[in-house]
Amino acid sequence: MSDATDVTLDLEDIQSGALHERPSPYVGTYLLLRIDDRHAGRELVRRLLAVVDSGVSLADPADAWITVAFTHHGLKALGVPRESLESFAPEFRQGMAARAAEIGDVGENAPEHWEKPLGTPDVHVVLAALSPDADRLESVLARAGRTLEQLPGVEVIWRQDCYQLPTGRTSFGFKDGIGQPAVQGSGIPGSNPREEPISAGEFILGYPDETGSLPPMPTPDVLGRNGTYVVFRKLHTRVADYRLYLREQATDRQERELLAAKMVGRWPSGAPLALTAEQDDPDLGADPTRNNDFGFRDDLRGFKCPAGAHIRRANPRDALDHEMSVNTRLHRMIRRGTSYGPPLPEGVLVDDGADRGIMFVFAGAHIKRQFEFVKTQWLNDGIFIGAPAEKDPLVGRNDGTGRFTIPQVPVRRRLQGLPPFVVTRGGEYCFAPGIAGLRWLSELAT
C-alpha cells in the first residue's frame, strides 16, 4: 500500500464524472461524436469547458453533470502531436476492438458483431450526462447541444439513453452500484468501512499509486495530469434465458432465489450472502452503512458466498490476503454502471426482442491491470479460485457448457450447462483529461 495518506487531489482540475458517484434514481445519456474538421473539434472542446463540471461540484451530488472523453482516434482528429499520442498507454492506443481477443470478446461478442459505430475509427468523442431526474438531464443536454450549434465539422453519430428501472435494480433483478472504493484525497468515503482508501494514483494520473510510484502519464503534463482512462461498454442482458435457466435448475421459487443469490453473491435487495446466507434481508440491503461492510476471510471455502460468485470474483476483498503474490488493491475499479432498455415483465421466460442491458463504465489509471486483468483473470478464468474450468456465472464468457460450484454440506452442488447471459454490443477505451488538459486541447496550434 502507498504511504500517500496526505495526498490532496486538485478537484478543481478533475472532471466530476471521474469521482462523482451516480445518483439514485438516475437518468442519463451517452453520445458519441465524430470530428471531421480539427478546427471545429477544438472549438467544440473550447465550448465544452463551460459545460463540464470539475470535482468541486461534489459538494452538490444531487446535480446533473457531463463528462467528456476522447478515443485515440479522437485525439488524432484534434491534431494532437505524434509524440504526445505515443505517450499514452498501449492499451488505449490500440483500442478495445483491437484487443478484443485478449479480453475475451470473441465469438458472438467479437467486434464484427458490435453495434455500429462502436469499435470503429469514427468514434472520437464520448459525452456522458447523468442526472437525478429527466428535467435536469434535459437541461444539461440542452447546454451540451448548444456546443454543437454551427459546428458542421462535428457530428453526433450514436446515442444511448439509460435510466434506473422502476424496481431500482438491474434487468437481472439485483440492486447495483453498491460497492465503490474510497479514493485518497477526494474526501469521499468508500462504501466498505473495512477497506482503507485506495491511493489516488490508481484512478487519477499525476499521483502515487498503490506501488508508491507515479503511473506513466501522457505528455505534456498539462494533458495527462488529473486525467483518467475510461472504459465504456454496452452489454446486452439475456434476461429470459437467465430466468429459464434458474427455473430448470430449481424446484420452486425459493430455490430459484437462492441459486440466483449464490451466482451473484448478493440477494436482490443488495444484502450480501456474507452477512445473511440463508434468506434475503431487505433492511440490510437498503442500509448503505451495512450492506458493504463485510469480507470473505471467514468464508474461504465459500459456504456462505461461493468463491465463484460474481461479486467475489470482481472484488475478492480479503479472501486473497493469504496469497502473497496477489494484491487486490492493485485491481480495484471505480464503476459507473447504468441500465438501458425496458424491463422484461415479471415471469416472462421468452425473449421479447427488446434491447436491454447495462452500460458499463470504468474509470482508472491502469486499463491493463485494472479492467483487463479483472475481466480476463478473475471473471473469465477460475484458476485463482481453484476452479480453472469455471467462469463468472453471470457475466462470464460461458457457452452452454459452463459450470458453477456451490459449496454445501454434505455434498457440493455444481450447476452445469451455463449459457451466456451477457453479450458485448461494443465499447471504447477513452481518456478523460483534466480541465486544464481540455483547455490545452482547445488551444492546439494548427
Phi, psi and omega per residue, in radians:
M1 nan 2.406 3.110
S2 -1.185 2.637 3.103
D3 -1.708 0.592 -3.061
A4 -1.611 0.839 -3.058
T5 -1.227 -0.335 -3.108
D6 -1.695 0.187 -3.136
V7 -1.141 2.333 3.042
T8 -2.077 2.110 -3.127
L9 -1.318 2.516 3.068
D10 -1.450 1.368 -3.029
L11 -1.072 -0.485 -3.138
E12 -1.188 -0.289 -3.095
D13 -1.913 -0.026 -3.120
I14 -1.796 2.280 3.077
Q15 -1.046 2.378 -3.037
S16 -1.089 -0.521 -3.117
G17 -1.119 -0.349 -3.128
A18 -1.247 -0.498 -3.086
L19 -2.125 -0.315 -3.025
H20 -1.290 2.058 3.075
E21 -1.208 2.393 -3.127
R22 -1.113 2.586 3.139
P23 -1.268 2.937 3.037
S24 -2.503 2.012 0.057
P25 -1.249 3.012 -3.128
Y26 -2.563 2.729 2.884
V27 -2.349 2.655 -3.101
G28 -2.767 2.926 3.105
T29 -2.514 2.389 3.033
Y30 -1.964 2.261 3.112
L31 -2.104 2.382 3.011
L32 -1.920 2.361 -3.089
L33 -2.147 2.605 3.019
R34 -2.008 2.376 3.117
I35 -1.808 1.999 3.117
D36 -1.716 -0.263 3.139
D37 -2.387 2.094 -3.036
R38 -1.110 -0.554 3.126
H39 -1.197 -0.706 3.061
A40 -1.140 -0.658 3.114
G41 -1.092 -0.729 3.127
R42 -1.187 -0.619 3.073
E43 -1.143 -0.668 3.066
L44 -1.020 -0.824 -3.133
V45 -1.082 -0.718 3.125
R46 -1.049 -0.741 3.136
R47 -1.203 -0.620 -3.126
L48 -1.155 -0.395 3.108
L49 -1.016 -0.479 3.122
A50 -1.487 -0.111 -3.060
V51 -1.923 -0.620 -3.084
V52 -1.360 2.252 3.135
D53 -1.575 2.652 3.062
S54 -1.643 3.058 -3.092
G55 -1.095 -0.274 3.125
V56 -1.171 -0.304 3.108
S57 -1.226 -0.085 3.091
L58 -1.077 -0.299 3.093
A59 -1.144 -0.355 3.116
D60 -2.202 1.333 -3.040
P61 -1.196 -0.114 -3.116
A62 -1.536 -0.087 -3.055
D63 -1.461 3.025 3.074
A64 -1.651 2.695 3.123
W65 -2.646 2.816 3.124
I66 -2.146 2.425 3.036
T67 -2.058 2.411 3.107
V68 -2.102 2.339 3.124
A69 -2.439 2.794 -3.053
F70 -2.219 2.471 2.959
T71 -1.402 2.998 3.074
H72 -1.106 -0.673 3.067
H73 -1.081 -0.614 3.137
G74 -1.178 -0.726 3.095
L75 -1.128 -0.645 3.051
K76 -1.069 -0.768 -3.101
A77 -1.099 -0.493 3.103
L78 -1.381 -0.226 -3.135
G79 1.566 0.436 3.075
V80 -1.090 2.332 -3.098
P81 -1.011 2.631 -3.073
R82 -1.013 -0.760 -3.094
E83 -1.074 -0.549 3.075
S84 -1.284 -0.787 3.119
L85 -1.000 -0.684 -3.081
E86 -1.354 -0.125 -3.137
S87 -1.525 -0.133 3.128
F88 -1.346 2.817 3.138
A89 -0.997 2.448 -3.120
P90 -0.952 -0.676 -3.120
E91 -1.087 -0.730 3.115
F92 -1.137 -0.754 -3.127
R93 -1.094 -0.674 -3.122
Q94 -1.279 -0.678 -3.130
G95 1.573 2.738 -3.052
M96 -1.107 -0.732 -3.092
A97 -1.074 -0.699 -3.132
A98 -1.209 -0.400 -3.121
R99 -1.800 0.230 -3.038
A100 -0.978 -0.818 -3.100
A101 -1.103 -0.622 -3.118
E102 -1.213 -0.539 -3.102
I103 -1.757 0.126 3.040
G104 1.601 0.162 3.073
D105 -1.500 1.382 -3.115
V106 -2.209 3.032 -3.136
G107 1.085 -2.271 -3.132
E108 -1.236 -0.185 3.090
N109 -1.609 -0.056 -3.037
A110 -1.225 2.700 -3.078
P111 -0.955 -0.520 -3.140
E112 -1.150 -0.248 3.101
H113 -1.821 0.039 -3.083
W114 -1.240 2.737 3.076
E115 -1.269 2.109 -3.132
K116 -1.263 2.530 0.147
P117 -1.646 0.281 -3.122
L118 -0.986 2.336 3.124
G119 1.438 0.112 -3.138
T120 -1.882 2.843 3.110
P121 -1.161 -0.122 -3.132
D122 -1.318 -0.339 -3.106
V123 -1.429 2.009 -3.092
H124 -2.021 -0.673 -3.072
V125 -2.278 2.407 3.020
V126 -2.036 2.159 3.028
L127 -1.930 2.199 3.099
A128 -2.082 2.185 3.121
A129 -2.092 2.263 3.118
L130 -2.297 2.544 -3.072
S131 -2.715 2.759 3.077
P132 -1.288 -0.327 -3.113
D133 -2.681 2.880 -3.034
A134 -1.126 -0.655 -3.102
D135 -1.092 -0.822 -3.131
R136 -1.224 -0.548 3.077
L137 -1.131 -0.807 3.140
E138 -1.071 -0.619 3.132
S139 -1.132 -0.803 -3.114
V140 -1.268 -0.546 3.064
L141 -1.192 -0.603 3.099
A142 -1.126 -0.693 3.088
R143 -1.103 -0.735 3.111
A144 -1.155 -0.668 -3.141
G145 -1.083 -0.597 -3.139
R146 -1.175 -0.404 3.099
T147 -1.231 -0.287 -3.110
L148 -1.688 -0.093 -3.109
E149 -1.145 2.321 3.116
Q150 0.970 0.738 3.039
L151 -2.213 1.304 -3.081
P152 -1.116 -0.248 -3.138
G153 -1.552 0.094 3.109
V154 -2.276 2.309 -3.066
E155 -2.328 2.370 3.005
V156 -1.344 2.150 -3.053
I157 -2.023 -0.043 -3.117
W158 -2.899 2.519 3.091
R159 -2.486 2.393 3.050
Q160 -2.335 2.059 3.071
D161 -1.580 2.580 3.099
C162 -2.470 2.817 -3.127
Y163 -2.889 2.701 3.075
Q164 -1.270 2.285 -3.133
L165 -1.138 2.713 -3.109
P166 -0.932 -0.529 3.131
T167 -1.312 -0.256 -3.050
G168 1.350 0.236 -3.079
R169 -2.166 3.056 3.093
T170 -1.336 3.072 3.132
S171 -1.132 -0.365 3.069
F172 -1.443 -0.130 3.064
G173 1.676 0.276 -3.114
F174 -2.034 2.481 3.041
K175 -1.089 2.439 -3.058
D176 -2.250 2.998 3.065
G177 1.293 0.463 -3.055
I178 -1.473 -0.859 -3.000
G179 -1.639 2.005 3.071
Q180 -2.361 2.420 3.131
P181 -1.330 2.707 2.966
A182 -1.484 2.408 -3.137
V183 -1.836 2.152 -3.120
Q184 -0.960 2.328 3.073
G185 1.513 -0.136 -3.103
S186 -1.473 -0.427 -3.079
G187 1.398 0.070 -3.118
I188 -1.777 2.121 -3.139
P189 -1.213 2.577 3.057
G190 -1.396 2.997 -3.099
S191 -1.527 -0.250 -3.138
N192 -1.959 1.850 -3.099
P193 -1.138 -0.233 3.130
R194 -1.462 -0.230 -3.079
E195 -1.746 2.136 3.068
E196 -1.148 2.604 3.111
P197 -0.921 2.473 3.138
I198 -1.470 2.470 -3.137
S199 -0.936 2.420 -3.050
A200 -1.015 -0.596 -3.090
G201 -1.195 -0.137 3.014
E202 -1.287 -0.311 -3.053
F203 -2.213 -0.592 -3.085
I204 -2.105 2.242 -3.092
L205 -1.288 2.526 3.128
G206 1.820 0.077 -3.113
Y207 -2.298 2.695 3.113
P208 -1.071 2.479 3.086
D209 -1.750 -2.899 -3.057
E210 -1.169 -0.288 3.083
T211 -1.479 -0.138 -3.076
G212 1.540 0.013 -3.106
S213 -1.889 2.862 3.035
L214 -1.478 2.172 3.101
P215 -1.083 2.650 3.057
P216 -0.922 2.392 -3.048
M217 -2.246 2.396 3.102
P218 -1.032 2.660 3.089
T219 -1.883 2.677 -0.058
P220 -1.236 2.952 -3.094
D221 -0.983 -0.627 -3.100
V222 -1.096 -0.485 3.104
L223 -1.442 -0.706 -3.052
G224 -1.430 -0.714 -3.019
R225 -1.106 2.375 -3.134
N226 1.203 0.237 3.017
G227 -1.668 3.005 3.108
T228 -2.637 2.625 3.036
Y229 -1.440 2.549 -3.116
V230 -2.235 2.223 3.033
V231 -1.802 2.208 -3.034
F232 -2.172 2.101 -3.076
R233 -2.417 2.415 3.014
K234 -1.782 2.105 -3.070
L235 -2.100 2.073 3.115
H236 -1.488 2.333 -3.129
T237 -1.859 2.313 3.116
R238 -1.670 1.396 -3.013
V239 -1.172 -0.728 -3.136
A240 -1.077 -0.749 3.116
D241 -1.092 -0.682 3.132
Y242 -1.104 -0.829 3.139
R243 -1.126 -0.729 -3.120
L244 -1.125 -0.715 3.126
Y245 -1.076 -0.798 3.133
L246 -1.082 -0.695 3.139
R247 -1.115 -0.640 -3.135
E248 -1.245 -0.430 -3.085
Q249 -1.641 -0.201 -3.029
A250 -2.167 2.724 -3.118
T251 -1.654 -0.345 -3.137
D252 -2.689 3.071 -3.078
R253 -1.075 -0.710 -3.118
Q254 -1.082 -0.728 3.125
E255 -1.204 -0.636 3.079
R256 -1.056 -0.783 -3.132
E257 -1.114 -0.656 3.124
L258 -1.191 -0.768 3.121
L259 -1.079 -0.740 3.120
A260 -1.084 -0.741 3.128
A261 -1.125 -0.679 3.115
K262 -1.112 -0.653 3.134
M263 -1.195 -0.650 -3.083
V264 -1.531 -0.705 -3.047
G265 1.750 -0.066 3.061
R266 -2.413 2.778 2.975
W267 -1.421 2.872 -3.131
P268 -0.928 -0.566 -3.125
S269 -1.229 -0.281 -3.036
G270 1.817 -0.136 3.105
A271 -1.145 2.243 -3.084
P272 -1.387 2.495 3.055
L273 -1.040 -0.520 -3.130
A274 -1.045 -0.423 -3.123
L275 -1.914 -0.385 3.119
T276 -2.568 1.509 -2.972
A277 -1.380 -0.379 -2.991
E278 -1.717 -0.512 -3.104
Q279 -2.703 2.764 -3.134
D280 -1.183 2.633 3.091
D281 -2.360 1.537 -3.071
P282 -0.981 -0.601 3.120
D283 -1.124 -0.722 3.085
L284 -1.139 -0.762 -3.127
G285 -1.074 -0.539 -3.099
A286 -1.542 -0.088 -3.058
D287 -1.711 1.811 -3.102
P288 -1.150 -0.257 3.111
T289 -1.466 -0.216 -3.081
R290 -2.186 -0.474 -2.957
N291 -1.284 -0.070 3.061
N292 -2.232 0.236 -3.095
D293 -1.647 1.332 -3.127
F294 -2.828 2.871 3.016
G295 -2.340 -3.061 -3.123
F296 -2.079 0.046 -3.045
R297 -1.087 -0.547 -3.139
D298 -1.517 0.132 -3.108
D299 -2.422 0.794 -3.040
L300 -1.072 -0.492 -3.135
R301 -1.507 -0.136 3.014
G302 1.365 0.471 3.119
F303 -1.236 -0.522 3.055
K304 -1.545 -0.991 3.103
C305 -2.124 1.966 -3.107
P306 -0.922 2.506 3.130
A307 -1.060 -0.454 -3.131
G308 -1.610 0.080 3.128
A309 -1.115 2.678 -3.023
H310 -0.984 -0.900 -3.045
I311 -1.198 -0.469 -3.120
R312 -1.385 -0.550 3.046
R313 -1.226 -0.782 -3.082
A314 -1.179 -0.513 3.128
N315 -2.650 1.590 -3.087
P316 -1.149 -0.139 -3.141
R317 0.951 -2.176 -3.079
D318 -1.638 0.144 -3.107
A319 -1.178 -0.390 -3.112
L320 -1.851 0.237 -3.115
D321 -1.073 -0.441 3.139
H322 -1.395 -0.184 3.122
E323 -1.590 1.846 -3.040
M324 -1.110 -0.424 -3.067
S325 -1.546 -0.023 -3.066
V326 -2.074 2.162 3.034
N327 -2.066 1.748 -3.046
T328 -1.095 -0.402 -3.124
R329 -1.157 -0.388 3.115
L330 -1.329 -0.153 -3.051
H331 -2.133 0.249 3.118
R332 -1.239 2.600 -3.091
M333 -2.330 2.544 2.910
I334 -1.594 2.092 -3.102
R335 -1.964 2.503 3.112
R336 -2.311 1.094 -3.104
G337 -1.304 2.457 3.060
T338 -2.398 2.688 -3.119
S339 -1.673 2.594 3.029
Y340 -2.345 2.747 3.101
G341 1.457 2.843 -3.101
P342 -1.332 2.638 3.074
P343 -1.231 2.567 3.009
L344 -1.346 2.206 -3.088
P345 -0.912 2.526 -3.114
E346 -0.947 2.328 3.064
G347 1.514 -0.196 -3.127
V348 -1.283 2.290 -3.083
L349 -2.009 0.104 3.139
V350 -2.089 2.310 -3.127
D351 -1.078 2.341 -3.105
D352 -1.675 0.058 3.101
G353 1.469 -0.060 -3.127
A354 -1.316 2.574 3.077
D355 -1.528 1.997 -3.132
R356 -2.474 2.691 3.131
G357 2.877 -2.561 -3.023
I358 -2.270 2.323 2.932
M359 -1.595 1.863 -3.113
F360 -1.591 2.213 3.102
V361 -2.280 2.247 3.099
F362 -2.106 2.447 3.040
A363 -2.144 2.282 3.132
G364 -3.050 2.978 -3.091
A365 -1.609 -0.182 -3.039
H366 -2.341 1.608 3.137
I367 -1.020 -0.765 -3.019
K368 -1.210 -0.894 -3.045
R369 -1.578 -0.028 3.011
Q370 -1.831 -1.468 -3.072
F371 -1.050 -0.928 -3.046
E372 -1.157 -0.667 3.125
F373 -1.107 -0.880 -3.112
V374 -1.064 -0.740 -3.099
K375 -1.152 -0.751 -3.052
T376 -1.515 -0.774 -3.012
Q377 -1.511 -0.536 -3.071
W378 -1.859 -0.717 -3.109
L379 -1.444 -0.706 -3.058
N380 -1.842 0.241 3.129
D381 -2.548 2.369 -3.103
G382 -1.832 0.194 -3.084
I383 -1.045 -0.728 -3.035
F384 -1.208 -0.279 3.088
I385 -1.865 0.133 3.118
G386 1.392 0.344 3.137
A387 -2.375 1.292 -3.016
P388 -1.062 -0.359 -3.119
A389 -1.571 0.012 -3.067
E390 -1.888 2.560 3.054
K391 -2.127 2.997 3.078
D392 -0.939 2.201 -3.056
P393 -1.209 -0.358 -3.093
L394 -1.745 -0.858 -3.042
V395 -2.007 0.030 -3.119
G396 -1.242 2.873 -3.110
R397 -1.422 1.141 3.096
N398 -1.442 2.676 -3.025
D399 -2.304 0.385 -3.086
G400 1.705 -0.152 3.091
T401 -2.071 0.123 -3.113
G402 -1.187 2.801 3.103
R403 -2.493 2.855 -3.059
F404 -2.581 2.232 -3.070
T405 -1.753 2.291 3.084
I406 -2.013 1.856 3.116
P407 -1.115 2.348 3.068
Q408 -2.835 2.876 -3.117
V409 -1.897 2.372 0.142
P410 -1.548 -0.326 -3.073
V411 -2.249 2.325 3.106
R412 -1.071 2.736 3.050
R413 -1.912 2.418 3.136
R414 -2.197 2.024 3.064
L415 -1.376 2.339 -3.098
Q416 -2.015 2.837 3.010
G417 1.143 0.607 3.135
L418 -1.136 2.172 3.063
P419 -1.544 2.994 3.067
P420 -1.321 2.203 3.116
F421 -1.753 -0.251 -3.126
V422 -2.292 2.318 -3.128
V423 -2.186 2.295 3.130
T424 -1.266 2.202 3.072
R425 -1.741 -0.129 3.105
G426 2.484 2.997 3.129
G427 3.129 3.067 -3.104
E428 -2.559 2.625 2.899
Y429 -1.709 2.233 -3.049
C430 -2.275 2.950 3.053
F431 -2.279 2.201 3.107
A432 -1.835 1.782 -3.118
P433 -1.202 2.872 2.952
G434 -1.251 3.068 -3.119
I435 -1.082 -0.731 3.106
A436 -1.134 -0.617 3.095
G437 -1.146 -0.677 3.069
L438 -1.087 -0.729 3.140
R439 -1.120 -0.680 3.109
W440 -1.090 -0.738 3.112
L441 -1.094 -0.656 -3.116
S442 -1.222 -0.366 -3.047
E443 -1.875 0.233 3.127
L444 -0.970 2.415 3.093
A445 -1.331 2.683 3.125
T446 -1.070 nan nan
